């Protein structure tokens, strides 16, 4: 039982809830440590096919890094706090799909964590922003790099330089979130998608995520042959034989993850 993270399972989906509602689920060192621990356990757990991350309470997904921990910190303290492995990178490279289920404030490190996930699904009530500028700092969890890739340079500059918050509808319009639902439908809609994804072959999901993630760092002339290699790698699996056979026999495939 972890101090700051609740974990429940629905079918093959693990739902992780950051549980500090009185502090709007701010990312303290304890939250980051607990998150790394639970992700390490989920990585080894074959009964989990996909992960959903959300925040406790009605009000907030994650309202950023725990600002209280910044007071009086030296650069050396901060470097220690930002030592690898970092949750943002672990999430992006996690071998199972990770969905951010954004139920409220999604600010600073919270927005950066959401951007590290593979998909972002938000409540109509959610609000997004990178307010670090108001604290005399800049985003440090990948925000200056991931935000422009999602929303373009101008929108990223606007959010990071102004510190302004935007509503979910606008976040969807600029590409920061993928889907928006009324608050009372958020969980059901997110779990419907997560459940569908988690029912696929874990091995194929892993390879598909790896290929799509490669597009963040590779030029197209390198990305296309990389995709071809991963595509051919799928031909080494039992799940490829099963998937093709099941289609030809007009029956659902039985994935084994091998
Ligand atoms: N770190 C630490 N504590 C935080 C926090 C954060 N990032 N965000 C909110 N909290 C705490 C508040 O200090 C308050 O604690 P208290 O009740 O002990 O005083 C509690 O959570 C509730 O927040 P409050 O500010 O009272 O709620 P609100 O509805 O008036 O405002 C926000 C909500 C999100 C606008 C406001 O809390 C805020 O601006 N938070 C900081 C966002 C930020 O700058 N994040 C980037 C950090 S790098």
Boltz pocket constraint, residues with backbone or C-beta under 6 A from the ligand:
constraints:
  - pocket:
      binder: B
      contacts: [[A, 21], [A, 22], [A, 23], [A, 24], [A, 26], [A, 27], [A, 63], [A, 64], [A, 65], [A, 66], [A, 67], [A, 68], [A, 105], [A, 107], [A, 108], [A, 109], [A, 131], [A, 132], [A, 135]]
      max_distance: 6.0
